Amino acid sequence: MHNLHMATIIMTDEKFTTLDQKIDSLIELCATMKRENQLLRANEHNWHSERQQLLETNKLAKTRLESVLNRLKSLEQSQSS
């Protein structure tokens, strides 16, 4: 009977050890995922900022191109007159 009790204690101890290892693994995984999430959010912020800059650059280029086209049209009209 004593051996059975010891086997039960050992089995329970093994289960707790396994559970403890699994919990440690989950804590490590959670920390890793948190770091990855922070990096992804930082990248998203950077991409958003870059997109805004590209939109502004595109708008400026469009305005300049329209100005050049208008000057060319004016030049063409003045030469045809």
N, C-alpha and C positions, 0 to 999 in steps of 0.2 A: 504494500500500500504506500509506503514511504517513497519508493521508486516512482510510482505513478504520480505522486504529488510533485516530486522534483521534475519529472518530465513535463508536467503541466506548467510549472513555473518557468522552466527553460523555454518551452514553446511560447509562452506568453511574453517572455523577455525577448525572444527572437522577433515576435510580431511587433513589439514596441520599437525595437531597433530598426526593423524594416520601415515601420511607420515614420519614425524619426528621420530616416534617410530620405524617404519620399517627401516629407515636409521640407527638409533642407533643400531638396531639388526644386520643389515648387517655389520656395523663397528665392532661390538663385534665378530661376526662370522668370519670376515676376520682376526682379531687379533688372535682368537683361532686357525684358520687354519694355520696362519703363525707360531705360536708356535709349533703346531703339525708337520708342515713341517720341521722346524729346528730340532726337535727331531728325525724325520725320517732320515734326512740327516746325523745327528750325528751317529745314529745307523748304517746306511749304511756304513759310514766311519769306524766305529768300526768293523763291520762284515768283511769289506774288509781287514782291518789290521789283524784280526784274521785268515781269510782265508790264507793270505800270510804267516803268522807264521805257520799255519798247513801244508801248502805246503812245507815250508822249513823243518819242523820237519819230514814230510813224506819222503822227499828226503834224509835227514840224516839217518833215520831209514833204508831206502832201501839200502843206501851205506854200512851201518854197517852190514846189513843182508847179502849182497853180499860178503862182506869181510869174515864173519863167514863161509858162504857156501864154499867159495874158500879155506879157511884153512882146513875145514873138508874134502874137496875133495883131497887136498894135503896130508892130514894125511892118508886118506883111500888108496891113491895111494902108499904112502911110506910103508904102512903096507902090502900091497898085493905084493910088489916087493920082 
